């Protein structure tokens, strides 16, 4: 695309408030939508366009002759196409196709833009029909001319139809002619004599070419039939006629009387007149010709503004055979008349109302006025003025006028003006028109919203319905429009660590405040928040007020009896049977979360043995009113009710069972007993006892762990004589010892039975080390016992099993002082008291005793005491007395 911005106009001063600049551009047709034609903002600045620095550089199109084709981006100032431009459809055959725009910036500067649409050779010539049929008399002499139907090409200028060709070119030739409007048509020229008897039909191809490079062409088939014809043809006096007619001439007005003469007689000399087939439909609507007389008259409404010139091609043809028609051209020129009054168009957002701020300075443009007159010449030249004594003036330019502020505006003195524009043309007689509109003076946002009072307070009862109306706040703003429209909102804050928006909401338009939840006086007795009132100005102004919501208590909590402790609504109280009059039985206590009268409680007995007891209505003390005798019953029942003093009283009841106990002291209790305090003291005492016990057990375990040592049976056999004997000796009786017989069938297995303090590691029972842990507590048993592999000793939870292999069939169960003691188990009571109890076998074991080769030393139990007197039992040692024997 070749866009050639032609900056042809110079900047001109415009009432100290703007400038008028003319810009010319050109663009080829068929450009796609969105094509950028020019940067109007850039070109306007280069041409002297001065933008108002106080306002953004925005453009507004105030006039556009083709708004559906081109437009200007208001922010960037780019001139772009809105859709594909077809010049042939927009301007048809006009030699020039121009789109006019007038643009106004935000600072009221005017830019007049002329956009020329350049034609492209995008259309080929075409004929109205596919075939042209002609009848030519054989008597037609060489040089005879017959006009042919013209080809039509929507393109204009050199891209329109330029020439015609005929193929083949033997008997006939073509000559291109130019009409008065510049269009070209072809005339068929007879170049040689015709002889119908030789050939009666000819076919040719007519080609129409435009002026493109390469040219576009259109073809039509020409069929010529040679017929016999009369000798003379009609003949017009002139080949072209020109006639003028004023616009608005009434139908029937005669224009021209044509006359074509034919010297023949009869039907061969009778001439009929008609318009040629290519006369436009519009011309046929406006004009008509009498076929008999040839009179051309007006048949429609002629308007100079719609068309200035019309060309009528008329043909005259006689009624004889083989008639050759005659042709002439009639040009009708329409004369303008002052029949159109001026048209005033107010270019503003609202043609009836214009708004301007009271702060608008002198010279500020409030509206553009375009005055037009469809007439031409002096009839279309218009002068306009502003009527009345108003603080405005009218500035005239070539194609439009502007209305500017010409004085100080004060809305408080006058808020609107009625302006009248008068436009008058220079025709004779002169026509004029007036246009009235209203100028409204707008207010500035210079007042803050003002609340009717700075502090609002509302009292609402608790348990309200969510969504209930609380109160309304009101603020007014003396400004007008949006500047005076007030909206309300709640300032964000917290109420009990929750957003205030979860408690209340406000209607932004009316200021009505509603509760969003049911308030609870026991949780929230009162809360405050701020309401913000903001007007709709830009920038907006605002103010705030404080709202306090007081939540009143409602008797919505039932009393709860807390003392004496209730089990399923019943409490048991024991008093001594010898209790006297006024003895304090118990104190009834109840809690009520309400406040004031709603939370003040009273107590009373409603049923039961009320003759024996009385209750204090204030503090709930139940006392006896008489003494109990020996014959009095042992149990009494009372139903005690605690009720509050609300308007609708709420209550709680309890059944008090009073038992007479002879074992209790009849001393009167002084004052009320705080059962909760007693319960807390009891729990603290128990915890202290448990803590002391745990410390004692830990110290004891630590001391026992220090006494852990390893006992090796075989080492003990050889080292017993070197050990010190315990200085403490304790006699035991035979009831303290129990012997267990050996299982002779299972002697290759040895079980080690120990107490809970034995280590769980099996390494302690390694056969090669021959060790045995003796770290047991003295109150527990330690023994070795060989038992059947299939039999488990389940008498103790502290049993460890270890199998020794590679030993002799007979292994001693226990070695004392280097001597084996067969099947002897010393069992010490778990309590740690009393002597060890030997376990005796079920059958005699004297034979085993006789095999002992040397006396046993004193047997010591696990506590270091002797098992018997000073020596062994009589079967084991001579020093044991018969009473000590087994």
Secondary structure, DSSP 4 states (H G I P E B T S, - for coil): -----B-----EEETTTEEEEEEEEEEETTPPTT-EEEEHHHHHHHTT----TTS---EEEEEETTTTTEEE-TTT-EEEESS---HHHHTTT-S--EEEEEEEETT--EEEEEEEEE-------EESSSEEEEEEETTPPTT-EEE-PPEE-SS-GGGSEEEEEEES-SSEEEEEEE-TTS-EEEEEEE-S---TTT--EEEEEEEEEESSSSPPEEEEEEEEEEE---S---EES-SEEEEEEETTPPTT-EEEE--EE----GGGT-EEEEE-TTS-HHHHHHEEE-TTT-EEEE-S---TTT-SEEEEEEEEEESSTT---EEEEEEEEEEP-S----EEEEESSSTTEEEEETTPPTT-EEEEEEEE-SS-GGGG-EEEEEESS-SEEEEE-SS-EEEEE-S---TTT-SEEEEEEEEEE--SS--EEEEEEEEEEEPP-----EES-SEEEEEEESSPPTT-EEEE--EE--S-GGGT-EEEEEPP-EETTEEGGGTEEE-TTT-EEEESS---TTT-SEEEEEEEEEESSSS--EEEEEEEEEEEP-S----EEEES--BTTEEEEEEETT--TT-EEEE-EEE--S-GGGT-EEEEEEEE-TTTEEE-TTT-EEEESS---TTS-SEEEEEEEEEE-SSS--EEEEEEEEEEETTS--PPP-S---HHHHHHHHHHHHHHHHHHHHHHHHHHHHHHHTT--EE-HHHHHHHGGGSPPPS------GGG-EE----TT--S--EEE--TTS-S-GGGG-TTTT-EE----TTS--EEE---TT----S-S-EEE----S--S---SEEETTEEETTEEEE--TTS-S--EEBPPSS--HHHHHT--S-----B-TTS-BSSSSS--TTT-TTS-GGG--
